[in-house]
Amino acid sequence: MADHHADLFISGGGIAGQVTASAFAAAGFSVVLVDPFVPVTTAGDEKSDLRSTAFLQPARGLFDRIGLWDVLAPHAKPLDQLAVIDTVGWPPEIRDRRVFQASDMSNDPFGWNLMNWVVRREIWAYLQDQPRITALYGVGFKSIVNRSEEIIVTLDNGDRVRARMGIAADGKFSPLREAVGITVSTTRYGQKSLAFTVTHDQPHDNISTEVYNEGGPFTIVPLPDINERNASAIVWMNQGPRAVELMNMPVPDFEEVMYQRSTGLLGRMHLEGNRSLWPIITQTADQLAAGRVAVVAEAAHALPPIGAQGLNTSLNDVITLLDLAGAQPGNLGSPAMMRAYEKARGTDIARRAKVIDLFNRVTRSGDGVLQAVRLMGLKAVHDVAPMRKSVMRAGLGPR
Ligand SMILES: Cc1cc2nc3c(=O)[nH]c(=O)nc-3n(C[C@H](O)[C@H](O)[C@H](O)COP(=O)(O)OP(=O)(O)OC[C@H]3O[C@@H](n4cnc5c(N)ncnc54)[C@H](O)[C@@H]3O)c2cc1C
């Protein structure tokens, strides 16, 4: 049993926890981070996180600021354009296609796409070299005493951590969030999402494409080449039973259905590795802080995977906490800091959750009226320049 002392205790070493640790260490704070699982750092392992993340501009700004971009950049694919294709029926018939250009907004791409397992591998290696970070993988959070001046955490190996502040970055079912008594509100849709990687015959030209049809979007996000072949990450939302059927379909049949669902846009697509299946929910924490503990990322908000909002919203939590801590380092974890965090993030999180919930309900529907609304909405958002720009700006997140 060991006793650890640090400015900050972080429960959860997923991408959000890893970035939080890197950010606070770069700002001069000492950090203890724990996670019961060692990150999976290969694509082939059945526990590998086969999702990708399109990191938007504010995330890139954070990575530049804390020195992480240099380790991530070699694995990133820029996203220069976003195409939205509206289809109906089966095989999908294209009703409309609209393209949004990043150059409408600035000289930067919309974002940069990286595989999640690669991000975890790279940041994990980076954390090992940071003298202010004690990263304990294979050890989980167990219990907490949330005092007015400090927190005292017990880990599942019996070690104790005393810190000025705690951050719950331990996912949707966050044990630290629960231990400090923060409840959640959850909406279930009966949808699931497949996530996997493909290689394909035609180049993606750095265009991310969302193909809408009943059940939800089929999203194609460019990746760097795999073995000199064009590659993309796919997120494919469906009603639960259909998603399970697709998950278990023999590969040749699956590739045929996928080809049709993509409208043949990138030519034939070949599955690379495993398929993974994710339940789709909207879940928000009813408070963002309790005592000296703040909740961030999926511990605070889990959203349907539409518009690359999930982890990007999470990194906006981290940026806010970092700015507050940097402005008054002596007040780390104080009631004033926690109130300021809730005030700064509460409205944005609630608004994003509401918009994505509504968007998901309209876009997944097989109802003719809602499908007409979907088509009209797409045309209006794209064709009216001020609306297009403000929607794109809102999608990119706060600056
Ligand atoms: C199909 C799909 C596609 C997505 N695509 C995008 C996208 O393009 N862009 C985007 O921004 N977002 C996207 N998202 C959302 C994004 O993937 C998630 O928000 C993100 O991966 C969650 O990261 P996290 O660190 O919050 O949680 P997690 O990755 O769940 O990490 C939580 C960590 O906490 C640890 N933990 C559990 N128990 C304990 C304990 N007792 N003590 C300590 N640690 C513990 C776990 O082991 C885990 O490592 C997508 C989501 C889905 C489902």
The ligand as an SDF file (V2000), in Angstrom:
LIG
                    3D

 53 58  0  0  0  0  0  0  0  0999 V2000
  -19.6510    4.8170  -32.5280 C   0  0  0  0  0  0  0  0  0  0  0  0
  -19.1110    6.0900  -31.9060 C   0  0  0  0  0  0  0  0  0  0  0  0
  -18.3730    7.0010  -32.6710 C   0  0  0  0  0  0  0  0  0  0  0  0
  -17.8860    8.1810  -32.1100 C   0  0  0  0  0  0  0  0  0  0  0  0
  -17.2080    9.1060  -32.9000 N   0  0  0  0  0  0  0  0  0  0  0  0
  -16.8210   10.2910  -32.3590 C   0  0  0  0  0  0  0  0  0  0  0  0
  -16.1840   11.3340  -33.1530 C   0  0  0  0  0  0  0  0  0  0  0  0
  -15.9550   11.2050  -34.3610 O   0  0  0  0  0  0  0  0  0  0  0  0
  -15.8290   12.4890  -32.5390 N   0  0  0  0  0  0  0  0  0  0  0  0
  -16.0510   12.7030  -31.2140 C   0  0  0  0  0  0  0  0  0  0  0  0
  -15.7250   13.7840  -30.7080 O   0  0  0  0  0  0  0  0  0  0  0  0
  -16.6090   11.7410  -30.4280 N   0  0  0  0  0  0  0  0  0  0  0  0
  -17.0130   10.5580  -30.9710 C   0  0  0  0  0  0  0  0  0  0  0  0
  -17.6180    9.6030  -30.1900 N   0  0  0  0  0  0  0  0  0  0  0  0
  -17.6410    9.7880  -28.7440 C   0  0  0  0  0  0  0  0  0  0  0  0
  -16.2890    9.3850  -28.1360 C   0  0  0  0  0  0  0  0  0  0  0  0
  -15.8110    8.1940  -28.7130 O   0  0  0  0  0  0  0  0  0  0  0  0
  -16.4190    9.2100  -26.6400 C   0  0  0  0  0  0  0  0  0  0  0  0
  -16.9380   10.4130  -26.1230 O   0  0  0  0  0  0  0  0  0  0  0  0
  -15.0730    8.9760  -26.0090 C   0  0  0  0  0  0  0  0  0  0  0  0
  -14.3920    7.8940  -26.5650 O   0  0  0  0  0  0  0  0  0  0  0  0
  -15.2680    8.7120  -24.5340 C   0  0  0  0  0  0  0  0  0  0  0  0
  -14.0380    8.9290  -23.9160 O   0  0  0  0  0  0  0  0  0  0  0  0
  -13.9500    9.0260  -22.3300 P   0  0  0  0  0  0  0  0  0  0  0  0
  -12.4950    9.1450  -22.0350 O   0  0  0  0  0  0  0  0  0  0  0  0
  -14.8990   10.0290  -21.7980 O   0  0  0  0  0  0  0  0  0  0  0  0
  -14.5460    7.6240  -21.8270 O   0  0  0  0  0  0  0  0  0  0  0  0
  -13.9800    6.1460  -21.9530 P   0  0  0  0  0  0  0  0  0  0  0  0
  -13.2160    5.9340  -23.1900 O   0  0  0  0  0  0  0  0  0  0  0  0
  -15.1460    5.2550  -21.6780 O   0  0  0  0  0  0  0  0  0  0  0  0
  -12.9390    6.0570  -20.7690 O   0  0  0  0  0  0  0  0  0  0  0  0
  -13.3340    5.8530  -19.4300 C   0  0  0  0  0  0  0  0  0  0  0  0
  -12.2010    5.1600  -18.7330 C   0  0  0  0  0  0  0  0  0  0  0  0
  -12.5610    5.0380  -17.3500 O   0  0  0  0  0  0  0  0  0  0  0  0
  -12.0420    3.8260  -16.8880 C   0  0  0  0  0  0  0  0  0  0  0  0
  -12.6660    3.3800  -15.6290 N   0  0  0  0  0  0  0  0  0  0  0  0
  -13.7720    2.6040  -15.4600 C   0  0  0  0  0  0  0  0  0  0  0  0
  -13.9250    2.3190  -14.1480 N   0  0  0  0  0  0  0  0  0  0  0  0
  -12.9200    2.9550  -13.4880 C   0  0  0  0  0  0  0  0  0  0  0  0
  -12.5160    3.0300  -12.1150 C   0  0  0  0  0  0  0  0  0  0  0  0
  -13.1780    2.3820  -11.1220 N   0  0  0  0  0  0  0  0  0  0  0  0
  -11.4270    3.7460  -11.7980 N   0  0  0  0  0  0  0  0  0  0  0  0
  -10.7210    4.4070  -12.7670 C   0  0  0  0  0  0  0  0  0  0  0  0
  -11.0380    4.3610  -14.0770 N   0  0  0  0  0  0  0  0  0  0  0  0
  -12.1240    3.6340  -14.4230 C   0  0  0  0  0  0  0  0  0  0  0  0
  -12.2910    2.8570  -18.0540 C   0  0  0  0  0  0  0  0  0  0  0  0
  -11.4470    1.7110  -17.9750 O   0  0  0  0  0  0  0  0  0  0  0  0
  -11.9600    3.7400  -19.2500 C   0  0  0  0  0  0  0  0  0  0  0  0
  -10.6010    3.6070  -19.6720 O   0  0  0  0  0  0  0  0  0  0  0  0
  -18.1210    8.4370  -30.7360 C   0  0  0  0  0  0  0  0  0  0  0  0
  -18.8600    7.5250  -29.9570 C   0  0  0  0  0  0  0  0  0  0  0  0
  -19.3850    6.3730  -30.5380 C   0  0  0  0  0  0  0  0  0  0  0  0
  -20.2160    5.4260  -29.7040 C   0  0  0  0  0  0  0  0  0  0  0  0
  1  2  1  0
  2  3  1  0
  2 52  2  0
  3  4  2  0
  4  5  1  0
  4 50  1  0
  5  6  2  0
  6  7  1  0
  6 13  1  0
  7  8  2  0
  7  9  1  0
  9 10  1  0
 10 11  2  0
 10 12  1  0
 12 13  2  0
 13 14  1  0
 14 15  1  0
 14 50  1  0
 15 16  1  0
 16 17  1  0
 16 18  1  0
 18 19  1  0
 18 20  1  0
 20 21  1  0
 20 22  1  0
 22 23  1  0
 23 24  1  0
 24 25  2  0
 24 26  1  0
 24 27  1  0
 27 28  1  0
 28 29  2  0
 28 30  1  0
 28 31  1  0
 31 32  1  0
 32 33  1  0
 33 34  1  0
 33 48  1  0
 34 35  1  0
 35 36  1  0
 35 46  1  0
 36 37  1  0
 36 45  1  0
 37 38  2  0
 38 39  1  0
 39 40  1  0
 39 45  2  0
 40 41  1  0
 40 42  2  0
 42 43  1  0
 43 44  2  0
 44 45  1  0
 46 47  1  0
 46 48  1  0
 48 49  1  0
 50 51  2  0
 51 52  1  0
 52 53  1  0
M  END
$$$$
